[in-house]
Amino acid sequence: MKVAVLNKYAKQGCDLIIMEVPVPKIEKDEVLVKVHTAGVNPLDNMIVRGEVKLIVPYAMPLVMGNEFCGTIEKMGDGVRGFSVGDRVYGRLPLKRIGAFAEYLSVSSDAIAKVPDYLSDEEATAVPLTALTALQALELLHLKAGDTVFISGGTGSFGAMAIPIAKSQGLNVITNGGASQRERVISLGVDRFIDYKTEDYAETLHDVDGVIDTLGERELQKEFGILKRGGHLVSLRGLPNGEFAKRMRMAFWKRMLFQLAGMKYDNMAARNQQHYHFIFVYEDGKGLQQVSRLFDEKRIPASIDEVFALDEVNQALKKIASGGSKGKTILRISK
């Protein structure tokens, strides 16, 4: 089968190599999936550049790709709840990625059935982003009626996070460009802030939880609108000691990340607030919850451009250039 392989880390980026390898074998709790489509994400370029090797130290050569949609072709004896022929999707386990391939083996605990109304391309846009939203909301410790501010929620993350937050009974506030107002309101946003005419830091106070998608330049302002004792989850900040402990990392990594994230921890401590960094992990049960929500709400998934597996390096360069209007997809098989 064909796969796209990374042979070594390269700080300036490098091309993946297309090569032939044997179809993987499966264990009793795994399924063999014929991959239809795979998502291409900023995370893939981060892996190439070695930016996540302290979090997940990959062995080379590495078959790349973190999320997929495909059809089950074979199942281990211990697999329950799925059948051969089921169309499934998932975020692959952190330590065992490999979606840029014609076939993959994966634990049945990491996958879910695809909502019927989604095409393969649309389905592939869901796992990584939706699970990030779900796991971020879990870290905020909110209850129905609470308010969450999602910074820059007009992108692909907001498109997943807003309806998931609304399904939990939360009030949702986000900001962005005026051209996106109607779209995010249609997703359920309770208040939209046009960043060109209104500074959220001056009008919002004592928000119950914050999800940061913008990183360093906004974190101080985001802590400023968060209530005393509240939680902030960042997708773009730095890992801290709490993150390393949550991910069950070795002691030396806990110490290293404690130092790396100390600035943000200190920022939070001024008002007894809590800072969390997130690196999304596989979660089949969570994805099943997302599938039910998608079936109920018919949430649209946004696709930017579709490439063939042989064009994987073009896809990665497109992601690196920024300005995507949706998920970039590899079409691997029909």
DRENDO-1510 file (C-alpha; in Angstrom, 1 decimal, always signed):
<recs>
REC; n; res; u; v; w
REC; 1; MET; +0.0; +0.0; +0.0 .
REC; 2; LYS; +1.0; +3.6; -0.5 .
REC; 3; VAL; +1.9; +5.8; +2.5 .
REC; 4; ALA; +3.4; +9.3; +3.0 .
REC; 5; VAL; +6.5; +9.0; +5.3 .
REC; 6; LEU; +8.6; +11.5; +7.3 .
REC; 7; ASN; +12.2; +10.3; +7.5 .
REC; 8; LYS; +13.6; +13.0; +9.8 .
REC; 9; TYR; +12.6; +16.2; +11.6 .
REC; 10; ALA; +13.4; +19.4; +9.8 .
REC; 11; LYS; +13.1; +22.8; +11.4 .
REC; 12; GLN; +12.5; +24.5; +8.1 .
REC; 13; GLY; +10.1; +21.8; +6.9 .
REC; 14; CYS; +10.8; +19.0; +4.4 .
REC; 15; ASP; +8.9; +16.9; +1.8 .
REC; 16; LEU; +7.3; +13.6; +2.8 .
REC; 17; ILE; +8.2; +10.6; +0.8 .
REC; 18; ILE; +5.6; +8.4; -0.9 .
REC; 19; MET; +6.5; +4.7; -0.6 .
REC; 20; GLU; +5.1; +1.2; -0.6 .
REC; 21; VAL; +4.7; -0.7; +2.7 .
REC; 22; PRO; +2.8; -3.9; +3.7 .
REC; 23; VAL; -0.8; -3.6; +4.8 .
REC; 24; PRO; -0.8; -3.5; +8.6 .
REC; 25; LYS; -1.9; -6.4; +10.7 .
REC; 26; ILE; -4.5; -6.0; +13.5 .
REC; 27; GLU; -4.7; -7.0; +17.1 .
REC; 28; LYS; -7.8; -8.4; +18.7 .
REC; 29; ASP; -9.1; -5.0; +19.8 .
REC; 30; GLU; -8.3; -3.3; +16.4 .
REC; 31; VAL; -9.9; -2.8; +13.1 .
REC; 32; LEU; -8.3; -2.5; +9.6 .
REC; 33; VAL; -9.6; +0.6; +7.8 .
REC; 34; LYS; -9.4; +1.3; +4.1 .
REC; 35; VAL; -8.8; +5.0; +4.2 .
REC; 36; HIS; -10.9; +7.2; +2.0 .
REC; 37; THR; -9.8; +10.6; +3.1 .
REC; 38; ALA; -7.3; +12.1; +5.6 .
REC; 39; GLY; -7.2; +15.6; +7.1 .
REC; 40; VAL; -4.2; +17.8; +6.7 .
REC; 41; ASN; -3.6; +20.1; +9.7 .
REC; 42; PRO; -1.2; +22.6; +11.1 .
REC; 43; LEU; -0.3; +19.9; +13.6 .
REC; 44; ASP; +1.2; +17.9; +10.7 .
REC; 45; ASN; +3.7; +20.6; +9.9 .
REC; 46; MET; +4.5; +21.0; +13.6 .
REC; 47; ILE; +5.4; +17.3; +13.7 .
REC; 48; VAL; +7.6; +17.7; +10.6 .
REC; 49; ARG; +9.4; +20.6; +12.3 .
REC; 50; GLY; +10.0; +18.6; +15.5 .
REC; 51; GLU; +7.9; +21.0; +17.6 .
REC; 52; VAL; +5.9; +18.4; +19.4 .
REC; 53; LYS; +8.7; +15.8; +20.0 .
REC; 54; LEU; +8.8; +16.6; +23.7 .
REC; 55; ILE; +5.1; +15.8; +23.9 .
REC; 56; VAL; +5.2; +12.8; +21.6 .
REC; 57; PRO; +8.6; +11.4; +20.6 .
REC; 58; TYR; +8.1; +9.7; +17.3 .
REC; 59; ALA; +10.4; +7.0; +15.9 .
REC; 60; MET; +11.4; +7.4; +12.2 .
REC; 61; PRO; +10.5; +6.6; +9.6 .
REC; 62; LEU; +7.0; +7.9; +10.5 .
REC; 63; VAL; +3.8; +7.4; +8.5 .
REC; 64; MET; +2.1; +10.8; +8.8 .
REC; 65; GLY; -1.5; +11.9; +9.3 .
REC; 66; ASN; -3.7; +12.4; +12.4 .
REC; 67; GLU; -7.3; +12.1; +11.3 .
REC; 68; PHE; -9.2; +10.0; +8.7 .
REC; 69; CYS; -12.5; +8.7; +7.3 .
REC; 70; GLY; -12.7; +5.2; +5.9 .
REC; 71; THR; -14.4; +1.8; +5.8 .
REC; 72; ILE; -13.8; -1.1; +8.1 .
REC; 73; GLU; -12.4; -4.0; +6.1 .
REC; 74; LYS; -11.4; -6.4; +8.9 .
REC; 75; MET; -12.0; -6.6; +12.7 .
REC; 76; GLY; -10.2; -8.2; +15.6 .
REC; 77; ASP; -12.0; -10.9; +17.7 .
REC; 78; GLY; -12.4; -8.5; +20.6 .
REC; 79; VAL; -14.1; -5.6; +18.7 .
REC; 80; ARG; -17.7; -4.9; +19.6 .
REC; 81; GLY; -20.2; -2.3; +18.3 .
REC; 82; PHE; -18.8; -2.2; +14.7 .
REC; 83; SER; -19.3; -4.2; +11.6 .
REC; 84; VAL; -17.2; -4.8; +8.4 .
REC; 85; GLY; -18.3; -2.2; +5.9 .
REC; 86; ASP; -19.1; +0.5; +8.6 .
REC; 87; ARG; -17.9; +4.0; +7.6 .
REC; 88; VAL; -15.9; +5.3; +10.5 .
REC; 89; TYR; -13.7; +8.3; +11.4 .
REC; 90; GLY; -11.3; +9.2; +14.1 .
REC; 91; ARG; -8.3; +11.1; +15.5 .
REC; 92; LEU; -5.6; +8.5; +15.6 .
REC; 93; PRO; -3.8; +7.7; +19.0 .
REC; 94; LEU; -1.1; +10.2; +19.7 .
REC; 95; LYS; +1.7; +7.6; +19.8 .
REC; 96; ARG; +0.5; +5.8; +16.7 .
REC; 97; ILE; -0.5; +8.2; +13.9 .
REC; 98; GLY; -0.6; +7.2; +10.2 .
REC; 99; ALA; -3.6; +8.5; +8.3 .
REC; 100; PHE; -1.7; +9.4; +5.2 .
REC; 101; ALA; -2.0; +5.7; +4.0 .
REC; 102; GLU; -4.2; +3.5; +2.0 .
REC; 103; TYR; -4.9; +1.3; +5.0 .
REC; 104; LEU; -4.5; +1.7; +8.7 .
REC; 105; SER; -5.0; -0.3; +11.9 .
REC; 106; VAL; -6.5; +1.4; +14.9 .
REC; 107; SER; -8.0; +0.5; +18.2 .
REC; 108; SER; -11.8; +0.4; +18.1 .
REC; 109; ASP; -11.8; +2.7; +21.2 .
REC; 110; ALA; -10.5; +5.6; +19.0 .
REC; 111; ILE; -13.2; +5.5; +16.3 .
REC; 112; ALA; -16.9; +6.3; +15.8 .
REC; 113; LYS; -19.4; +5.8; +13.0 .
REC; 114; VAL; -19.8; +8.7; +10.6 .
REC; 115; PRO; -23.1; +10.6; +10.4 .
REC; 116; ASP; -24.8; +9.5; +7.2 .
REC; 117; TYR; -25.3; +13.0; +5.8 .
REC; 118; LEU; -21.6; +13.8; +5.8 .
REC; 119; SER; -19.5; +13.1; +2.7 .
REC; 120; ASP; -16.1; +11.5; +3.3 .
REC; 121; GLU; -14.4; +14.9; +2.9 .
REC; 122; GLU; -16.8; +16.6; +5.3 .
REC; 123; ALA; -16.4; +13.8; +7.9 .
REC; 124; THR; -12.6; +14.1; +7.8 .
REC; 125; ALA; -13.0; +17.7; +8.9 .
REC; 126; VAL; -14.6; +16.7; +12.2 .
REC; 127; PRO; -12.5; +14.5; +14.5 .
REC; 128; LEU; -9.5; +16.6; +15.4 .
REC; 129; THR; -11.4; +19.9; +15.7 .
REC; 130; ALA; -14.5; +18.5; +17.4 .
REC; 131; LEU; -12.5; +16.5; +20.0 .
REC; 132; THR; -10.4; +19.6; +20.7 .
REC; 133; ALA; -13.6; +21.5; +21.4 .
REC; 134; LEU; -15.1; +18.7; +23.6 .
REC; 135; GLN; -11.9; +18.2; +25.6 .
REC; 136; ALA; -11.4; +22.0; +26.0 .
REC; 137; LEU; -14.9; +22.4; +27.4 .
REC; 138; GLU; -14.4; +19.5; +29.8 .
REC; 139; LEU; -11.3; +21.3; +31.3 .
REC; 140; LEU; -13.4; +24.5; +31.9 .
REC; 141; HIS; -15.7; +22.8; +34.5 .
REC; 142; LEU; -18.7; +24.7; +33.4 .
REC; 143; LYS; -22.4; +24.0; +34.0 .
REC; 144; ALA; -25.6; +24.8; +32.0 .
REC; 145; GLY; -26.2; +28.5; +32.1 .
REC; 146; ASP; -22.6; +29.5; +32.4 .
REC; 147; THR; -20.9; +31.7; +29.8 .
REC; 148; VAL; -17.9; +30.8; +27.7 .
REC; 149; PHE; -15.9; +33.2; +25.5 .
REC; 150; ILE; -14.2; +31.6; +22.5 .
REC; 151; SER; -11.6; +34.0; +21.1 .
REC; 152; GLY; -11.5; +34.2; +17.3 .
REC; 153; GLY; -14.4; +31.7; +17.1 .
REC; 154; THR; -15.2; +32.4; +13.4 .
REC; 155; GLY; -12.7; +29.8; +12.1 .
REC; 156; SER; -13.0; +26.0; +11.8 .
REC; 157; PHE; -12.5; +25.5; +15.5 .
REC; 158; GLY; -15.4; +27.8; +16.4 .
REC; 159; ALA; -17.6; +26.0; +13.8 .
REC; 160; MET; -17.3; +22.9; +16.0 .
REC; 161; ALA; -16.9; +24.4; +19.4 .
REC; 162; ILE; -20.0; +26.7; +19.3 .
REC; 163; PRO; -22.6; +24.0; +18.7 .
REC; 164; ILE; -21.0; +21.6; +21.1 .
REC; 165; ALA; -21.0; +24.4; +23.8 .
REC; 166; LYS; -24.6; +25.2; +23.0 .
REC; 167; SER; -25.5; +21.5; +23.3 .
REC; 168; GLN; -24.2; +21.7; +26.9 .
REC; 169; GLY; -26.5; +24.6; +27.7 .
REC; 170; LEU; -23.8; +27.2; +27.8 .
REC; 171; ASN; -24.1; +30.8; +26.7 .
REC; 172; VAL; -21.5; +31.5; +24.0 .
REC; 173; ILE; -19.7; +34.7; +23.1 .
REC; 174; THR; -17.1; +35.0; +20.4 .
REC; 175; ASN; -15.4; +37.7; +18.3 .
REC; 176; GLY; -14.2; +38.1; +14.8 .
REC; 177; GLY; -14.7; +39.9; +11.5 .
REC; 178; ALA; -18.2; +41.3; +10.7 .
REC; 179; SER; -18.5; +39.2; +7.5 .
REC; 180; GLN; -18.8; +36.1; +9.7 .
REC; 181; ARG; -21.5; +37.4; +12.0 .
REC; 182; GLU; -24.5; +35.7; +10.5 .
REC; 183; ARG; -22.7; +32.4; +10.1 .
REC; 184; VAL; -21.6; +32.1; +13.7 .
REC; 185; ILE; -25.0; +33.3; +14.9 .
REC; 186; SER; -26.6; +30.5; +12.9 .
REC; 187; LEU; -24.4; +28.1; +14.8 .
REC; 188; GLY; -25.9; +29.4; +18.1 .
REC; 189; VAL; -23.7; +32.2; +19.3 .
REC; 190; ASP; -25.5; +34.3; +21.9 .
REC; 191; ARG; -23.3; +37.4; +21.4 .
REC; 192; PHE; -21.0; +38.3; +18.6 .
REC; 193; ILE; -18.3; +41.0; +18.9 .
REC; 194; ASP; -16.9; +42.7; +15.8 .
REC; 195; TYR; -13.2; +43.1; +16.7 .
REC; 196; LYS; -12.9; +46.2; +14.5 .
REC; 197; THR; -15.6; +48.2; +16.4 .
REC; 198; GLU; -15.5; +46.7; +19.9 .
REC; 199; ASP; -12.8; +45.6; +22.3 .
REC; 200; TYR; -14.0; +42.5; +24.2 .
REC; 201; ALA; -11.6; +43.4; +27.0 .
REC; 202; GLU; -13.5; +46.5; +27.7 .
REC; 203; THR; -17.0; +45.1; +27.6 .
REC; 204; LEU; -16.8; +41.6; +29.0 .
REC; 205; HIS; -16.3; +40.9; +32.7 .
REC; 206; ASP; -16.5; +37.8; +35.0 .
REC; 207; VAL; -16.9; +35.3; +32.1 .
REC; 208; ASP; -17.1; +31.8; +33.5 .
REC; 209; GLY; -14.6; +30.2; +31.1 .
REC; 210; VAL; -12.4; +31.1; +28.2 .
REC; 211; ILE; -11.1; +29.1; +25.2 .
REC; 212; ASP; -8.1; +30.8; +23.7 .
REC; 213; THR; -7.3; +30.2; +20.0 .
REC; 214; LEU; -5.0; +33.2; +19.5 .
REC; 215; GLY; -2.1; +32.6; +22.0 .
REC; 216; GLU; +0.5; +34.9; +23.5 .
REC; 217; ARG; -0.8; +38.3; +22.2 .
REC; 218; GLU; -4.3; +37.8; +23.7 .
REC; 219; LEU; -3.8; +35.8; +26.9 .
REC; 220; GLN; -3.5; +38.7; +29.2 .
REC; 221; LYS; -6.7; +40.3; +27.9 .
REC; 222; GLU; -8.5; +36.9; +28.2 .
REC; 223; PHE; -7.5; +36.5; +31.8 .
REC; 224; GLY; -8.7; +40.0; +32.4 .
REC; 225; ILE; -12.3; +39.1; +31.4 .
REC; 226; LEU; -12.3; +35.8; +33.2 .
REC; 227; LYS; -14.0; +35.5; +36.6 .
REC; 228; ARG; -11.9; +35.0; +39.8 .
REC; 229; GLY; -11.3; +31.3; +40.1 .
REC; 230; GLY; -12.2; +30.6; +36.5 .
REC; 231; HIS; -10.5; +28.3; +34.0 .
REC; 232; LEU; -8.9; +29.3; +30.7 .
REC; 233; VAL; -7.9; +26.6; +28.1 .
REC; 234; SER; -5.4; +27.6; +25.4 .
REC; 235; LEU; -4.9; +25.9; +22.0 .
REC; 236; ARG; -1.9; +28.2; +21.2 .
REC; 237; GLY; -0.1; +29.0; +24.4 .
REC; 238; LEU; +2.7; +26.9; +25.9 .
REC; 239; PRO; +2.4; +23.5; +27.8 .
REC; 240; ASN; +2.7; +23.8; +31.6 .
REC; 241; GLY; +3.2; +21.4; +34.5 .
REC; 242; GLU; -0.5; +20.7; +34.8 .
REC; 243; PHE; -0.6; +19.6; +31.2 .
REC; 244; ALA; +2.3; +17.3; +31.6 .
REC; 245; LYS; +0.8; +15.7; +34.7 .
REC; 246; ARG; -2.6; +15.3; +33.0 .
REC; 247; MET; -0.8; +13.6; +30.0 .
REC; 248; ARG; +1.1; +11.3; +32.5 .
REC; 249; MET; +4.5; +12.4; +31.3 .
REC; 250; ALA; +7.8; +11.5; +32.9 .
REC; 251; PHE; +8.9; +13.5; +35.9 .
REC; 252; TRP; +11.6; +15.4; +34.0 .
REC; 253; LYS; +9.1; +16.5; +31.4 .
REC; 254; ARG; +6.8; +17.7; +34.1 .
REC; 255; MET; +9.6; +19.9; +35.5 .
REC; 256; LEU; +10.5; +21.1; +32.0 .
REC; 257; PHE; +6.9; +22.1; +31.1 .
REC; 258; GLN; +6.4; +23.6; +34.5 .
REC; 259; LEU; +9.1; +26.0; +33.7 .
REC; 260; ALA; +7.9; +26.6; +30.2 .
REC; 261; GLY; +4.4; +27.5; +31.3 .
REC; 262; MET; +5.2; +29.4; +34.4 .
REC; 263; LYS; +4.5; +32.8; +32.9 .
REC; 264; TYR; +0.9; +31.8; +32.1 .
REC; 265; ASP; +0.5; +30.0; +35.5 .
REC; 266; ASN; +1.6; +33.2; +37.3 .
REC; 267; MET; -0.7; +35.3; +35.1 .
REC; 268; ALA; -3.6; +33.0; +36.2 .
REC; 269; ALA; -2.6; +32.9; +39.9 .
REC; 270; ARG; -3.2; +36.7; +40.3 .
REC; 271; ASN; -6.9; +36.0; +40.5 .
REC; 272; GLN; -6.8; +32.4; +41.6 .
REC; 273; GLN; -7.6; +31.4; +38.0 .
REC; 274; HIS; -6.4; +28.3; +36.2 .
REC; 275; TYR; -4.5; +27.9; +33.0 .
REC; 276; HIS; -4.7; +24.8; +30.8 .
REC; 277; PHE; -2.9; +23.8; +27.6 .
REC; 278; ILE; -4.6; +21.2; +25.4 .
REC; 279; PHE; -3.1; +18.7; +22.9 .
REC; 280; VAL; -6.1; +16.7; +21.6 .
REC; 281; TYR; -6.0; +13.0; +22.1 .
REC; 282; GLU; -8.0; +10.1; +20.7 .
REC; 283; ASP; -11.5; +9.4; +22.2 .
REC; 284; GLY; -14.0; +7.2; +20.4 .
REC; 285; LYS; -16.7; +7.7; +23.0 .
REC; 286; GLY; -16.3; +11.5; +22.7 .
REC; 287; LEU; -16.5; +11.2; +19.0 .
REC; 288; GLN; -19.7; +9.1; +19.2 .
REC; 289; GLN; -21.2; +12.0; +21.3 .
REC; 290; VAL; -20.1; +14.4; +18.5 .
REC; 291; SER; -21.7; +12.1; +15.9 .
REC; 292; ARG; -25.1; +12.2; +17.7 .
REC; 293; LEU; -24.9; +15.9; +18.0 .
REC; 294; PHE; -24.1; +16.2; +14.3 .
REC; 295; ASP; -27.0; +13.9; +13.4 .
REC; 296; GLU; -29.4; +16.0; +15.5 .
REC; 297; LYS; -28.2; +19.5; +14.4 .
REC; 298; ARG; -27.0; +18.7; +10.8 .
REC; 299; ILE; -23.9; +20.8; +11.5 .
REC; 300; PRO; -22.1; +21.7; +8.3 .
REC; 301; ALA; -18.4; +20.9; +7.9 .
REC; 302; SER; -16.2; +23.3; +5.9 .
REC; 303; ILE; -13.8; +22.0; +3.2 .
REC; 304; ASP; -11.2; +24.2; +1.6 .
REC; 305; GLU; -9.3; +22.1; -1.0 .
REC; 306; VAL; -8.9; +18.4; -1.8 .
REC; 307; PHE; -5.5; +16.9; -2.9 .
REC; 308; ALA; -4.4; +13.4; -3.9 .
REC; 309; LEU; -2.1; +11.4; -1.6 .
REC; 310; ASP; +0.7; +12.0; -4.1 .
REC; 311; GLU; +0.1; +15.7; -3.7 .
REC; 312; VAL; +0.6; +15.6; +0.1 .
REC; 313; ASN; +3.5; +18.1; +0.1 .
REC; 314; GLN; +1.4; +20.6; -1.8 .
REC; 315; ALA; -1.3; +20.2; +0.8 .
REC; 316; LEU; +1.2; +20.7; +3.7 .
REC; 317; LYS; +2.6; +23.9; +2.0 .
REC; 318; LYS; -0.9; +25.2; +1.6 .
REC; 319; ILE; -1.6; +24.7; +5.3 .
REC; 320; ALA; +1.7; +26.4; +6.1 .
REC; 321; SER; +0.8; +29.5; +4.0 .
REC; 322; GLY; -2.3; +30.2; +6.1 .
REC; 323; GLY; -5.6; +31.7; +5.1 .
REC; 324; SER; -7.5; +28.4; +4.8 .
REC; 325; LYS; -11.3; +28.7; +4.7 .
REC; 326; GLY; -11.9; +25.1; +5.9 .
REC; 327; LYS; -10.2; +21.8; +6.2 .
REC; 328; THR; -7.6; +20.7; +3.6 .
REC; 329; ILE; -8.2; +17.1; +2.6 .
REC; 330; LEU; -6.2; +14.2; +1.1 .
REC; 331; ARG; -8.4; +12.0; -1.1 .
REC; 332; ILE; -6.7; +8.6; -0.8 .
REC; 333; SER; -9.3; +6.1; -2.2 .
REC; 334; LYS; -12.9; +5.9; -3.3 .
</recs>
